[in-house]
Amino acid sequence: MSGRNWKEEITEQWGIEVINDSVAVPRHVLWTTRCSRTKEDRQRGLPEEMYVSALNRYFYRYVKSHGLRFGVLSDKYGLHLDTERLAYYDVHPRDLSATQKMLLGRLIARKASAKGFSTILFYNSSPLMSKPYFEMLAHSGLRILYMTRLPRTEN
């Protein structure tokens, strides 16, 4: 990203709406964050067992304390939903081709739609580190909202 107005750039380039306040989030939205390379080495796991970076743990505390459905954007599965136990993997977003990101975007759409979601909120503190996920999400055809901050939670 060029640094001019990153919010406008995200909207123009990927059609993603940047929001600043969780109050602005529509009621029936699937909350997501990115995967992390800090994964527990297990055969299969729920998102909170596989992706254990500080950002991920903070996100889980927030969504669980608010009773929200969630998933993690995955460089292998597209979307790892909160109730799914999936196999461990190690794929880095830099290793994904444009075609693979397009296919992952379609997987995201399929999985979210199957659960009744037409809007996804994507949380990641860094817009720059979000670029591969913006690319995937843009291929989903769903309405995408993006936030860089979550309100503090007591839990």
N, CA and C atoms as an extended XYZ file, in Angstrom:
465
Properties=species:S:1:pos:R:3:atomname:S:1:resname:S:1:resid:I:1 pbc="F F F"
N         0.838       -1.179        0.000 N   MET     1
C         0.000        0.000        0.000 CA  MET     1
C         0.876        1.232        0.000 C   MET     1
N         0.417        2.243       -0.691 N   SER     2
C         1.238        3.424       -0.914 CA  SER     2
C         1.340        4.345        0.276 C   SER     2
N         0.424        4.251        1.220 N   GLY     3
C         0.500        5.119        2.379 CA  GLY     3
C        -0.319        6.380        2.228 C   GLY     3
N        -0.860        6.656        1.028 N   ARG     4
C        -1.677        7.871        0.883 CA  ARG     4
C        -2.825        7.778        1.872 C   ARG     4
N        -3.963        7.336        1.532 N   ASN     5
C        -5.019        7.062        2.493 CA  ASN     5
C        -5.317        5.578        2.382 C   ASN     5
N        -4.757        4.811        3.302 N   TRP     6
C        -4.850        3.359        3.216 CA  TRP     6
C        -6.288        2.874        3.231 C   TRP     6
N        -7.174        3.578        3.926 N   LYS     7
C        -8.577        3.155        3.978 CA  LYS     7
C        -9.226        3.266        2.605 C   LYS     7
N        -8.984        4.385        1.926 N   GLU     8
C        -9.527        4.557        0.573 CA  GLU     8
C        -8.912        3.552       -0.392 C   GLU     8
N        -7.628        3.300       -0.228 N   GLU     9
C        -6.938        2.373       -1.115 CA  GLU     9
C        -7.506        0.955       -0.987 C   GLU     9
N        -7.791        0.529        0.232 N   ILE    10
C        -8.373       -0.795        0.460 CA  ILE    10
C        -9.744       -0.893       -0.207 C   ILE    10
N       -10.526        0.157       -0.062 N   THR    11
C       -11.857        0.170       -0.673 CA  THR    11
C       -11.760        0.171       -2.192 C   THR    11
N       -10.899        1.012       -2.733 N   GLU    12
C       -10.755        1.110       -4.194 CA  GLU    12
C       -10.185       -0.162       -4.805 C   GLU    12
N        -9.152       -0.715       -4.186 N   GLN    13
C        -8.466       -1.859       -4.780 CA  GLN    13
C        -9.215       -3.174       -4.608 C   GLN    13
N        -9.844       -3.371       -3.433 N   TRP    14
C       -10.455       -4.674       -3.167 CA  TRP    14
C       -11.954       -4.611       -2.869 C   TRP    14
N       -12.531       -3.424       -2.824 N   GLY    15
C       -13.961       -3.310       -2.540 CA  GLY    15
C       -14.313       -3.634       -1.099 C   GLY    15
N       -13.359       -3.447       -0.207 N   ILE    16
C       -13.535       -3.757        1.213 CA  ILE    16
C       -13.831       -2.475        1.981 C   ILE    16
N       -14.867       -2.527        2.812 N   GLU    17
C       -15.276       -1.378        3.631 CA  GLU    17
C       -14.470       -1.346        4.916 C   GLU    17
N       -13.797       -0.253        5.184 N   VAL    18
C       -13.060       -0.103        6.435 CA  VAL    18
C       -13.987        0.547        7.448 C   VAL    18
N       -14.106       -0.083        8.622 N   ILE    19
C       -14.936        0.496        9.680 CA  ILE    19
C       -14.075        0.697       10.924 C   ILE    19
N       -14.470        1.653       11.740 N   ASN    20
C       -13.672        1.999       12.918 CA  ASN    20
C       -14.285        1.539       14.226 C   ASN    20
N       -15.543        1.134       14.197 N   ASP    21
C       -16.252        0.880       15.436 CA  ASP    21
C       -17.093       -0.383       15.297 C   ASP    21
N       -16.985       -1.279       16.269 N   SER    22
C       -17.747       -2.520       16.201 CA  SER    22
C       -19.246       -2.287       16.301 C   SER    22
N       -19.660       -1.115       16.768 N   VAL    23
C       -21.086       -0.783       16.821 CA  VAL    23
C       -21.658       -0.699       15.404 C   VAL    23
N       -20.809       -0.364       14.430 N   ALA    24
C       -21.240       -0.236       13.037 CA  ALA    24
C       -21.386       -1.585       12.338 C   ALA    24
N       -21.035       -2.676       13.006 N   VAL    25
C       -21.089       -3.998       12.389 CA  VAL    25
C       -22.528       -4.506       12.396 C   VAL    25
N       -23.037       -4.896       11.229 N   PRO    26
C       -24.384       -5.477       11.185 CA  PRO    26
C       -24.471       -6.718       12.082 C   PRO    26
N       -25.675       -7.059       12.459 N   ARG    27
C       -25.888       -8.139       13.431 CA  ARG    27
C       -25.424       -9.516       12.945 C   ARG    27
N       -25.788       -9.903       11.752 N   HIS    28
C       -25.496      -11.262       11.282 CA  HIS    28
C       -24.260      -11.249       10.370 C   HIS    28
N       -23.098      -11.257       11.011 N   VAL    29
C       -21.818      -11.170       10.308 CA  VAL    29
C       -20.906      -12.272       10.837 C   VAL    29
N       -20.119      -12.868        9.951 N   LEU    30
C       -19.107      -13.825       10.379 CA  LEU    30
C       -17.828      -13.052       10.673 C   LEU    30
N       -17.354      -13.120       11.891 N   TRP    31
C       -16.125      -12.443       12.303 CA  TRP    31
C       -14.935      -13.330       11.958 C   TRP    31
N       -13.899      -12.727       11.381 N   THR    32
C       -12.705      -13.482       11.010 CA  THR    32
C       -11.442      -12.704       11.368 C   THR    32
N       -10.367      -13.426       11.448 N   THR    33
C        -9.029      -12.859       11.536 CA  THR    33
C        -8.129      -13.731       10.677 C   THR    33
N        -6.862      -13.424       10.652 N   ARG    34
C        -5.917      -14.169        9.819 CA  ARG    34
C        -5.338      -15.349       10.590 C   ARG    34
N        -4.822      -16.302        9.849 N   CYS    35
C        -4.105      -17.396       10.487 CA  CYS    35
C        -2.749      -16.865       10.961 C   CYS    35
N        -2.040      -17.681       11.679 N   SER    36
C        -0.714      -17.277       12.143 CA  SER    36
C         0.252      -18.426       11.943 C   SER    36
N         1.503      -18.092       11.862 N   ARG    37
C         2.486      -19.165       11.705 CA  ARG    37
C         2.771      -19.834       13.047 C   ARG    37
N         2.288      -19.226       14.110 N   THR    38
C         2.428      -19.819       15.435 CA  THR    38
C         1.275      -20.780       15.626 C   THR    38
N         1.492      -22.024       15.297 N   LYS    39
C         0.448      -23.036       15.389 CA  LYS    39
C         0.894      -24.123       16.357 C   LYS    39
N        -0.062      -24.651       17.065 N   GLU    40
C         0.218      -25.822       17.881 CA  GLU    40
C         0.417      -26.986       16.920 C   GLU    40
N         1.382      -27.829       17.197 N   ASP    41
C         1.649      -28.967       16.324 CA  ASP    41
C         0.777      -30.151       16.752 C   ASP    41
N        -0.433      -30.190       16.211 N   ARG    42
C        -1.386      -31.252       16.498 CA  ARG    42
C        -1.810      -31.862       15.174 C   ARG    42
N        -2.465      -32.991       15.256 N   GLN    43
C        -2.951      -33.582       14.018 CA  GLN    43
C        -4.160      -32.827       13.497 C   GLN    43
N        -5.102      -32.498       14.378 N   ARG    44
C        -6.313      -31.768       13.992 CA  ARG    44
C        -6.663      -30.815       15.118 C   ARG    44
N        -7.320      -29.709       14.752 N   GLY    45
C        -7.695      -28.794       15.816 CA  GLY    45
C        -8.703      -27.756       15.392 C   GLY    45
N        -9.349      -27.182       16.406 N   LEU    46
C       -10.202      -26.004       16.233 CA  LEU    46
C        -9.295      -24.814       15.961 C   LEU    46
N        -9.832      -23.718       15.443 N   PRO    47
C        -8.978      -22.561       15.173 CA  PRO    47
C        -8.157      -22.119       16.388 C   PRO    47
N        -8.789      -22.044       17.566 N   GLU    48
C        -8.049      -21.550       18.740 CA  GLU    48
C        -6.988      -22.523       19.237 C   GLU    48
N        -6.999      -23.748       18.737 N   GLU    49
C        -5.944      -24.709       19.063 CA  GLU    49
C        -4.801      -24.641       18.049 C   GLU    49
N        -5.093      -24.191       16.842 N   MET    50
C        -4.071      -24.164       15.788 CA  MET    50
C        -3.362      -22.833       15.653 C   MET    50
N        -4.095      -21.756       15.741 N   TYR    51
C        -3.543      -20.415       15.503 CA  TYR    51
C        -3.479      -19.713       16.851 C   TYR    51
N        -2.273      -19.588       17.390 N   VAL    52
C        -2.158      -19.166       18.781 CA  VAL    52
C        -1.295      -17.914       18.981 C   VAL    52
N        -1.198      -17.071       17.962 N   SER    53
C        -0.455      -15.819       18.140 CA  SER    53
C        -1.208      -14.926       19.118 C   SER    53
N        -0.561      -13.891       19.597 N   ALA    54
C        -1.204      -12.947       20.523 CA  ALA    54
C        -2.429      -12.302       19.874 C   ALA    54
N        -2.333      -11.939       18.597 N   LEU    55
C        -3.465      -11.341       17.888 CA  LEU    55
C        -4.635      -12.323       17.834 C   LEU    55
N        -4.356      -13.580       17.525 N   ASN    56
C        -5.411      -14.592       17.473 CA  ASN    56
C        -6.072      -14.771       18.837 C   ASN    56
N        -5.267      -14.885       19.883 N   ARG    57
C        -5.833      -15.095       21.225 CA  ARG    57
C        -6.699      -13.909       21.654 C   ARG    57
N        -6.268      -12.707       21.332 N   TYR    58
C        -7.054      -11.511       21.646 CA  TYR    58
C        -8.391      -11.550       20.901 C   TYR    58
N        -8.363      -11.910       19.628 N   PHE    59
C        -9.567      -12.033       18.810 CA  PHE    59
C       -10.524      -13.070       19.405 C   PHE    59
N       -10.011      -14.249       19.769 N   TYR    60
C       -10.871      -15.296       20.345 CA  TYR    60
C       -11.554      -14.810       21.623 C   TYR    60
N       -10.799      -14.126       22.479 N   ARG    61
C       -11.410      -13.604       23.712 CA  ARG    61
C       -12.564      -12.671       23.383 C   ARG    61
N       -12.356      -11.805       22.392 N   TYR    62
C       -13.390      -10.836       22.025 CA  TYR    62
C       -14.642      -11.539       21.490 C   TYR    62
N       -14.488      -12.375       20.479 N   VAL    63
C       -15.668      -12.990       19.855 CA  VAL    63
C       -16.392      -13.915       20.821 C   VAL    63
N       -15.652      -14.657       21.610 N   LYS    64
C       -16.296      -15.572       22.556 CA  LYS    64
C       -17.031      -14.803       23.654 C   LYS    64
N       -16.450      -13.703       24.122 N   SER    65
C       -17.111      -12.922       25.179 CA  SER    65
C       -18.385      -12.251       24.673 C   SER    65
N       -18.512      -12.108       23.355 N   HIS    66
C       -19.702      -11.494       22.755 CA  HIS    66
C       -20.624      -12.512       22.079 C   HIS    66
N       -20.295      -13.790       22.190 N   GLY    67
C       -21.142      -14.839       21.617 CA  GLY    67
C       -21.242      -14.789       20.105 C   GLY    67
N       -20.138      -14.418       19.429 N   LEU    68
C       -20.131      -14.248       17.972 CA  LEU    68
C       -19.596      -15.495       17.272 C   LEU    68
N       -20.174      -15.834       16.117 N   ARG    69
C       -19.607      -16.887       15.258 CA  ARG    69
C       -18.354      -16.322       14.615 C   ARG    69
N       -17.346      -17.201       14.439 N   PHE    70
C       -16.086      -16.719       13.886 CA  PHE    70
C       -15.379      -17.795       13.083 C   PHE    70
N       -14.372      -17.340       12.373 N   GLY    71
C       -13.503      -18.222       11.623 CA  GLY    71
C       -12.147      -17.567       11.466 C   GLY    71
N       -11.201      -18.325       10.979 N   VAL    72
C        -9.860      -17.813       10.714 CA  VAL    72
C        -9.583      -17.994        9.231 C   VAL    72
N        -9.127      -16.927        8.575 N   LEU    73
C        -8.756      -17.028        7.163 CA  LEU    73
C        -7.476      -17.845        7.085 C   LEU    73
N        -7.520      -18.876        6.265 N   SER    74
C        -6.450      -19.861        6.220 CA  SER    74
C        -5.813      -19.925        4.838 C   SER    74
N        -4.491      -20.011        4.843 N   ASP    75
C        -3.742      -20.127        3.591 CA  ASP    75
C        -3.891      -21.511        2.959 C   ASP    75
N        -4.510      -22.436        3.664 N   LYS    76
C        -4.760      -23.763        3.116 CA  LYS    76
C        -6.246      -24.027        2.913 C   LYS    76
N        -7.074      -23.678        3.909 N   TYR    77
C        -8.494      -24.027        3.896 CA  TYR    77
C        -9.416      -22.890        3.463 C   TYR    77
N        -8.876      -21.715        3.237 N   GLY    78
C        -9.715      -20.563        2.929 CA  GLY    78
C       -10.323      -20.005        4.194 C   GLY    78
N       -11.135      -20.813        4.833 N   LEU    79
C       -11.815      -20.396        6.058 CA  LEU    79
C       -11.875      -21.585        7.009 C   LEU    79
N       -11.346      -21.401        8.197 N   HIS    80
C       -11.379      -22.425        9.249 CA  HIS    80
C       -12.408      -21.948       10.269 C   HIS    80
N       -13.591      -22.542       10.218 N   LEU    81
C       -14.694      -22.111       11.074 CA  LEU    81
C       -14.503      -22.549       12.522 C   LEU    81
N       -15.140      -21.806       13.417 N   ASP    82
C       -14.983      -21.998       14.860 CA  ASP    82
C       -15.309      -23.396       15.351 C   ASP    82
N       -16.143      -24.130       14.647 N   THR    83
C       -16.546      -25.473       15.085 CA  THR    83
C       -15.830      -26.595       14.341 C   THR    83
N       -14.922      -26.256       13.429 N   GLU    84
C       -14.244      -27.262       12.606 CA  GLU    84
C       -12.920      -27.711       13.210 C   GLU    84
N       -12.706      -28.995       13.194 N   ARG    85
C       -11.395      -29.559       13.537 CA  ARG    85
C       -10.729      -29.952       12.219 C   ARG    85
N        -9.699      -29.202       11.852 N   LEU    86
C        -9.012      -29.443       10.584 CA  LEU    86
C        -7.571      -29.865       10.844 C   LEU    86
N        -6.963      -30.477        9.841 N   ALA    87
C        -5.592      -30.975        9.958 CA  ALA    87
C        -4.589      -29.828        9.999 C   ALA    87
N        -3.557      -30.030       10.767 N   TYR    88
C        -2.441      -29.092       10.884 CA  TYR    88
C        -1.779      -28.908        9.514 C   TYR    88
N        -1.244      -27.723        9.275 N   TYR    89
C        -0.541      -27.445        8.024 CA  TYR    89
C         0.448      -26.312        8.236 C   TYR    89
N         1.303      -26.084        7.279 N   ASP    90
C         2.213      -24.949        7.331 CA  ASP    90
C         2.363      -24.384        5.929 C   ASP    90
N         1.541      -23.406        5.621 N   VAL    91
C         1.582      -22.711        4.334 CA  VAL    91
C         1.704      -21.230        4.644 C   VAL    91
N         2.581      -20.544        3.976 N   HIS    92
C         2.752      -19.102        4.181 CA  HIS    92
C         2.057      -18.360        3.042 C   HIS    92
N         1.411      -17.215        3.325 N   PRO    93
C         0.705      -16.503        2.251 CA  PRO    93
C         1.612      -16.077        1.094 C   PRO    93
N         2.879      -15.854        1.350 N   ARG    94
C         3.793      -15.451        0.260 CA  ARG    94
C         3.983      -16.568       -0.763 C   ARG    94
N         3.669      -17.803       -0.366 N   ASP    95
C         3.818      -18.948       -1.265 CA  ASP    95
C         2.601      -19.172       -2.158 C   ASP    95
N         1.552      -18.381       -1.965 N   LEU    96
C         0.309      -18.557       -2.727 CA  LEU    96
C         0.347      -17.778       -4.031 C   LEU    96
N        -0.067      -18.413       -5.094 N   SER    97
C        -0.178      -17.735       -6.383 CA  SER    97
C        -1.489      -16.955       -6.440 C   SER    97
N        -1.629      -16.108       -7.429 N   ALA    98
C        -2.879      -15.363       -7.623 CA  ALA    98
C        -4.045      -16.328       -7.829 C   ALA    98
N        -3.810      -17.404       -8.561 N   THR    99
C        -4.856      -18.407       -8.790 CA  THR    99
C        -5.262      -19.083       -7.490 C   THR    99
N        -4.287      -19.425       -6.666 N   GLN   100
C        -4.599      -20.058       -5.379 CA  GLN   100
C        -5.411      -19.110       -4.484 C   GLN   100
N        -5.069      -17.828       -4.480 N   LYS   101
C        -5.827      -16.857       -3.680 CA  LYS   101
C        -7.263      -16.738       -4.196 C   LYS   101
N        -7.430      -16.798       -5.505 N   MET   102
C        -8.773      -16.758       -6.079 CA  MET   102
C        -9.576      -17.988       -5.632 C   MET   102
N        -8.959      -19.156       -5.693 N   LEU   103
C        -9.640      -20.386       -5.279 CA  LEU   103
C        -9.965      -20.368       -3.786 C   LEU   103
N        -9.047      -19.836       -2.977 N   LEU   104
C        -9.308      -19.715       -1.543 CA  LEU   104
C       -10.466      -18.751       -1.285 C   LEU   104
N       -10.537      -17.681       -2.072 N   GLY   105
C       -11.662      -16.746       -1.953 CA  GLY   105
C       -12.987      -17.431       -2.236 C   GLY   105
N       -12.997      -18.278       -3.232 N   ARG   106
C       -14.225      -19.029       -3.552 CA  ARG   106
C       -14.592      -19.998       -2.426 C   ARG   106
N       -13.573      -20.628       -1.831 N   LEU   107
C       -13.822      -21.514       -0.689 CA  LEU   107
C       -14.408      -20.735        0.493 C   LEU   107
N       -13.860      -19.558        0.735 N   ILE   108
C       -14.376      -18.700        1.806 CA  ILE   108
C       -15.854      -18.424        1.571 C   ILE   108
N       -16.200      -18.043        0.354 N   ALA   109
C       -17.598      -17.735        0.014 CA  ALA   109
C       -18.491      -18.952        0.221 C   ALA   109
N       -18.034      -20.089       -0.255 N   ARG   110
C       -18.834      -21.308       -0.140 CA  ARG   110
C       -19.097      -21.682        1.317 C   ARG   110
N       -18.035      -21.650        2.136 N   LYS   111
C       -18.180      -22.044        3.536 CA  LYS   111
C       -19.015      -21.027        4.315 C   LYS   111
N       -18.787      -19.740        4.087 N   ALA   112
C       -19.553      -18.707        4.802 CA  ALA   112
C       -21.018      -18.764        4.389 C   ALA   112
N       -21.264      -18.877        3.100 N   SER   113
C       -22.644      -18.931        2.594 CA  SER   113
C       -23.380      -20.156        3.115 C   SER   113
N       -22.690      -21.279        3.212 N   ALA   114
C       -23.312      -22.509        3.716 CA  ALA   114
C       -23.776      -22.347        5.163 C   ALA   114
N       -23.158      -21.443        5.888 N   LYS   115
C       -23.549      -21.172        7.279 CA  LYS   115
C       -24.494      -19.978        7.375 C   LYS   115
N       -24.911      -19.434        6.214 N   GLY   116
C       -25.885      -18.356        6.196 CA  GLY   116
C       -25.314      -16.956        6.279 C   GLY   116
N       -24.003      -16.807        6.041 N   PHE   117
C       -23.370      -15.492        6.121 CA  PHE   117
C       -23.133      -14.913        4.730 C   PHE   117
N       -23.535      -13.661        4.530 N   SER   118
C       -23.252      -12.954        3.282 CA  SER   118
C       -22.287      -11.794        3.528 C   SER   118
N       -21.954      -11.553        4.801 N   THR   119
C       -21.010      -10.497        5.175 CA  THR   119
C       -19.970      -11.076        6.120 C   THR   119
N       -18.717      -10.706        5.873 N   ILE   120
C       -17.601      -11.115        6.721 CA  ILE   120
C       -16.929       -9.872        7.261 C   ILE   120
N       -16.645       -9.887        8.546 N   LEU   121
C       -15.796       -8.858        9.132 CA  LEU   121
C       -14.415       -9.472        9.294 C   LEU   121
N       -13.405       -8.779        8.794 N   PHE   122
C       -12.027       -9.240        8.901 CA  PHE   122
C       -11.288       -8.308        9.843 C   PHE   122
N       -10.713       -8.868       10.903 N   TYR   123
C        -9.924       -8.102       11.863 CA  TYR   123
C        -8.461       -8.480       11.731 C   TYR   123
N        -7.622       -7.480       11.536 N   ASN   124
C        -6.177       -7.635       11.594 CA  ASN   124
C        -5.607       -6.265       11.909 C   ASN   124
N        -4.687       -6.197       12.846 N   SER   125
C        -4.155       -4.906       13.283 CA  SER   125
C        -3.314       -4.200       12.221 C   SER   125
N        -2.819       -4.925       11.251 N   SER   126
C        -1.940       -4.333       10.235 CA  SER   126
C        -2.546       -4.415        8.832 C   SER   126
N        -2.912       -3.261        8.251 N   PRO   127
C        -3.397       -3.293        6.866 CA  PRO   127
C        -2.343       -3.845        5.893 C   PRO   127
N        -1.092       -3.525        6.119 N   LEU   128
C        -0.030       -3.983        5.234 CA  LEU   128
C         0.095       -5.509        5.266 C   LEU   128
N         0.018       -6.109        6.451 N   MET   129
C         0.117       -7.565        6.579 CA  MET   129
C        -1.173       -8.263        6.132 C   MET   129
N        -2.211       -7.489        5.859 N   SER   130
C        -3.506       -8.048        5.461 CA  SER   130
C        -3.635       -8.264        3.964 C   SER   130
N        -2.708       -7.737        3.187 N   LYS   131
C        -2.847       -7.751        1.727 CA  LYS   131
C        -3.211       -9.125        1.143 C   LYS   131
N        -2.534      -10.223        1.508 N   PRO   132
C        -2.922      -11.506        0.903 CA  PRO   132
C        -4.357      -11.907        1.259 C   PRO   132
N        -4.793      -11.510        2.445 N   TYR   133
C        -6.154      -11.843        2.883 CA  TYR   133
C        -7.173      -10.940        2.197 C   TYR   133
N        -6.809       -9.687        1.936 N   PHE   134
C        -7.682       -8.812        1.149 CA  PHE   134
C        -7.883       -9.417       -0.240 C   PHE   134
N        -6.802       -9.933       -0.815 N   GLU   135
C        -6.886      -10.540       -2.148 CA  GLU   135
C        -7.822      -11.742       -2.138 C   GLU   135
N        -7.695      -12.599       -1.129 N   MET   136
C        -8.587      -13.757       -1.021 CA  MET   136
C       -10.031      -13.297       -0.848 C   MET   136
N       -10.251      -12.396        0.102 N   LEU   137
C       -11.603      -11.935        0.410 CA  LEU   137
C       -12.264      -11.260       -0.779 C   LEU   137
N       -11.494      -10.518       -1.567 N   ALA   138
C       -12.053       -9.842       -2.740 CA  ALA   138
C       -12.617      -10.853       -3.734 C   ALA   138
N       -12.040      -12.047       -3.780 N   HIS   139
C       -12.524      -13.098       -4.685 CA  HIS   139
C       -13.737      -13.847       -4.134 C   HIS   139
N       -14.124      -13.548       -2.907 N   SER   140
C       -15.258      -14.261       -2.309 CA  SER   140
C       -16.599      -13.768       -2.843 C   SER   140
N       -16.648      -12.510       -3.295 N   GLY   141
C       -17.911      -11.937       -3.755 CA  GLY   141
C       -18.846      -11.559       -2.622 C   GLY   141
N       -18.405      -11.746       -1.385 N   LEU   142
C       -19.210      -11.376       -0.221 CA  LEU   142
C       -18.956       -9.924        0.160 C   LEU   142
N       -19.820       -9.365        0.975 N   ARG   143
C       -19.561       -8.038        1.531 CA  ARG   143
C       -18.492       -8.214        2.607 C   ARG   143
N       -17.422       -7.413        2.516 N   ILE   144
C       -16.311       -7.524        3.456 CA  ILE   144
C       -16.138       -6.211        4.200 C   ILE   144
N       -16.082       -6.323        5.516 N   LEU   145
C       -15.787       -5.199        6.404 CA  LEU   145
C       -14.420       -5.462        7.021 C   LEU   145
N       -13.666       -4.400        7.274 N   TYR   146
C       -12.323       -4.552        7.836 CA  TYR   146
C       -12.139       -3.621        9.022 C   TYR   146
N       -11.578       -4.163       10.100 N   MET   147
C       -11.268       -3.388       11.306 CA  MET   147
C        -9.825       -3.649       11.733 C   MET   147
N        -9.161       -2.612       12.228 N   THR   148
C        -7.802       -2.772       12.749 CA  THR   148
C        -7.770       -2.810       14.270 C   THR   148
N        -8.885       -2.493       14.927 N   ARG   149
C        -8.939       -2.497       16.394 CA  ARG   149
C       -10.238       -3.091       16.870 C   ARG   149
N       -10.135       -3.859       17.935 N   LEU   150
C       -11.319       -4.371       18.611 CA  LEU   150
C       -11.429       -3.655       19.952 C   LEU   150
N       -12.647       -3.398       20.385 N   PRO   151
C       -12.798       -2.794       21.711 CA  PRO   151
C       -12.235       -3.734       22.779 C   PRO   151
N       -11.728       -3.168       23.841 N   ARG   152
C       -11.239       -3.993       24.956 CA  ARG   152
C       -12.373       -4.804       25.538 C   ARG   152
N       -12.041       -5.998       25.972 N   THR   153
C       -13.025       -6.852       26.635 CA  THR   153
C       -12.474       -7.252       28.001 C   THR   153
N       -13.352       -7.463       28.927 N   GLU   154
C       -12.929       -7.788       30.300 CA  GLU   154
C       -12.523       -9.246       30.445 C   GLU   154
N       -12.992      -10.111       29.548 N   ASN   155
C       -12.697      -11.554       29.691 CA  ASN   155
C       -11.346      -11.915       29.151 C   ASN   155
